[in-house]
Amino acid sequence: LKMFKQGKNFLSKKSKKFINEVVLAPGIFPFYQAYAHPYKTKEKTFKKFFGHIILARPDDTNYNKSPVWNSKYHIQFIDIINEFCEQQKIKIEKFYRMNVNFCYNNGHETTDIHVDHDFPHHQIIIYLNDAEDKDAETVILNKKNKVIKRIKPIQYQGIFFDSQPHYTHYMKFPKFGQRVVLVATFKKGR
């Protein structure tokens, strides 16, 4: 894997408190029904999960405009990403997308193999809860769909990897419990 970093012990007490007392607290943090990228499978069945859009995906009309933050909690999530980046010495020039994904047993084993955007980008995933089902992994593959890395869903762990054009990925839906992650895609700075 050309560009892969994995870190633990990077979150401040303030960020952990926000994760546990807001994001993971029952009835406080809003999640909405969403569909696993790329939204429909070949079988034309939806792979549902819940999501909280912090920064919507760019499209052709707003790609070069300033980001429009969709969540009143965006500052706290930027702080979480920055704490990981500080530990890993990663510079971000521009965010493309940021989302909290809440996945559960939806009857599907995995998402489709995918990249989040069809242009070059990098990706950070921060595991917000300690998923009960440790087999609900993130799996990174090379261009030939050979598994390069499997990451177990352990709370407060962060991973960074370059996605398009080098690698694709998928996630395994938990068979029990839930898996809550913060996903950010971005252009890497120098």
For each residue, the residues with C-beta under 8 A, 3 or more apart:
1: 4 140 148 149 161 167
2: 162 166
3: 122 160 161 162 166
4: 1 140 149 159 160 161
5: 88 90 159 160 161
6: 151 157 158 159 160
7: 10 84 87 88 157 158 159
8: 154 156 157 158
9: 87 156
10: 7 83 84 86 87 88 156 158
11: 15 16 19 80 83 84 156
12: 15 16 79 83
13: 16 17
14: 17 18 79
15: 11 12 18 19 76 79 80 83
16: 11 12 13 19 20 156
17: 13 14 20 21
18: 14 15 21 22 23 73 76 80
19: 11 15 16 22 23 24 80 128 156
20: 16 17 23 24 25
21: 17 18 24 25 28
22: 18 19 25 28 29 73 76
23: 18 19 20 29 73 100 128 180
24: 19 20 21 29 128 129 180
25: 20 21 22 28 29
26:
27:
28: 21 22 25
29: 22 23 24 25 52 73 100
30: 52
31: 50 51 52 100 102
32: 50 51 52 53
33: 48 50 51
34: 48 49 50 51 101
35: 39 40 46 47 48 49
36: 39 46 47 48 49 108 111 112
37: 111 112 114 116
38: 112 114
39: 35 36 46
40: 35 44 45 46
41: 44 45 46 47 112
42:
43:
44: 40 41
45: 40 41 108
46: 35 36 39 40 41
47: 35 36 41 106 108 111 112 173
48: 33 34 35 36 106
49: 34 35 36 101 102 103 104 106 173
50: 31 32 33 34 101 102 103 104
51: 31 32 33 34 99 100 101 102
52: 29 30 31 32 71 99 100 102
53: 32 56 70 71 98 99
54: 69 70 71 73 74 77 98 99 100
55: 67 68 69 70 74 95 96 97 98 99
56: 53 68 70 97
57: 96 97 116 117
58: 62 63 96 97 117
59: 62 63
60: 63
61:
62: 58 59 65 68
63: 58 59 60
64:
65: 62 68
66:
67: 55 94 95
68: 55 56 62 65
69: 54 55 74
70: 53 54 55 56 74
71: 52 53 54 74 77
72:
73: 18 22 23 29 54 76 77
74: 54 55 69 70 71 77 78 98
75: 78 79
76: 15 18 22 73 79 80
77: 54 71 73 74 80 81 98 100 182 184
78: 74 75 81 82 98
79: 12 14 15 75 76 82 83
80: 11 15 18 19 76 77 83 84 126 182
81: 77 78 84 85 92 98 124 126 182 184
82: 78 79 85 86
83: 10 11 12 15 79 80 86 87
84: 7 10 11 80 81 87 88 90 124 126 158 160
85: 81 82 88 89 90 91 92 124
86: 10 82 83 89
87: 7 9 10 83 84
88: 5 7 10 84 85 158 160
89: 85 86
90: 5 84 85 124 160 188
91: 85 188 189 190
92: 81 85 95 186 187 188 189
93: 186 187 188 189 190
94: 67 186 187
95: 55 67 92 98 184 185 186
96: 55 57 58 116 117 121 185 186 187
97: 55 56 57 58 116 117 183 184 185
98: 53 54 55 74 77 78 81 95 182 183 184 185
99: 51 52 53 54 55 182 183
100: 23 29 31 51 52 54 77 128 180 181 182 183
101: 34 49 50 51 179 180 181 183
102: 31 49 50 51 52 178 179 180
103: 49 50 106 136 171 173 174 178 179 180 181
104: 49 50 173 174 177 178 179
105: 173 174 175 176
106: 47 48 49 103 173
107:
108: 36 45 47 111 173
109: 172 173
110: 139 170 171 172 173
111: 36 37 47 108 114 170 171 173
112: 36 37 38 41 47 170
113: 141 145 168 169 170
114: 37 38 111 168 169 170
115: 118 121 163 164 167 168 169
116: 37 57 96 97 121 123 163 164 183 185
117: 57 58 96 97 121 163 164 185
118: 115 164
119: 164
120: 162 164 165
121: 96 115 116 117 162 163 164 185 186 187
122: 3 160 161 162 163 185 186 187 188
123: 116 160 161 162 163 169 183 184 185 186
124: 81 84 85 90 158 159 160 182 183 184 186
125: 138 151 158 159 181 182 183
126: 80 81 84 156 157 158 181 182
127: 130 131 153 154 155 156 157 158 179 180 181
128: 19 23 24 100 155 156 180 181 182
129: 24 153 155 178 179 180
130: 127 153 154 155
131: 127 134 136 153 154 155 174 177 178 179 180
132: 174 176 177 178
133: 136 153 174 175 176 177 179
134: 131 137 152 153 154
135: 172 174 175
136: 103 131 133 153 171 172 173 174 175 179
137: 134 150 151 152 153 171 172
138: 125 150 151 153 159 169 170 171
139: 110 147 149 150 151 169 170 171 172
140: 1 4 147 148 149 150 151 161 167 168 169
141: 113 144 145 146 147 148 167 168 169 170
142: 145 146 148 166 167
143: 166 167 168
144: 141
145: 113 141 142 168
146: 141 142
147: 139 140 141 150
148: 1 140 141 142 167
149: 1 4 139 140 161
150: 137 138 139 140 147
151: 6 125 137 138 139 140 157 159
152: 134 137
153: 127 129 130 131 133 134 136 137 138 157 174 179 181
154: 8 127 130 131 134 157
155: 127 128 129 130 131
156: 8 9 10 11 16 19 126 127 128
157: 6 7 8 126 127 151 153 154
158: 6 7 8 10 84 88 124 125 126 127
159: 4 5 6 7 124 125 138 151
160: 3 4 5 6 84 88 90 122 123 124
161: 1 3 4 5 122 123 140 149 167 169
162: 2 3 120 121 122 123 166 167 188
163: 115 116 117 121 122 123 166 167 168 169 185
164: 115 116 117 118 119 120 121
165: 120
166: 2 3 142 143 162 163
167: 1 115 140 141 142 143 148 161 162 163
168: 113 114 115 140 141 143 145 163
169: 113 114 115 123 138 139 140 141 161 163
170: 110 111 112 113 114 138 139 141
171: 103 110 111 136 137 138 139 179
172: 109 110 135 136 137 139
173: 47 49 103 104 105 106 108 109 110 111 136 179
174: 103 104 105 131 132 133 135 136 153 177 178 179
175: 105 133 135 136
176: 105 132 133
177: 104 131 132 133 174
178: 102 103 104 129 131 132 174
179: 101 102 103 104 127 129 131 133 136 153 171 173 174
180: 23 24 100 101 102 103 127 128 129 131
181: 100 101 103 125 126 127 128 153
182: 77 80 81 98 99 100 124 125 126 128
183: 97 98 99 100 101 116 123 124 125
184: 77 81 95 97 98 123 124
185: 95 96 97 98 116 117 121 122 123 163
186: 92 93 94 95 96 121 122 123 124
187: 92 93 94 96 121 122
188: 90 91 92 93 122 162
189: 91 92 93
190: 91 93
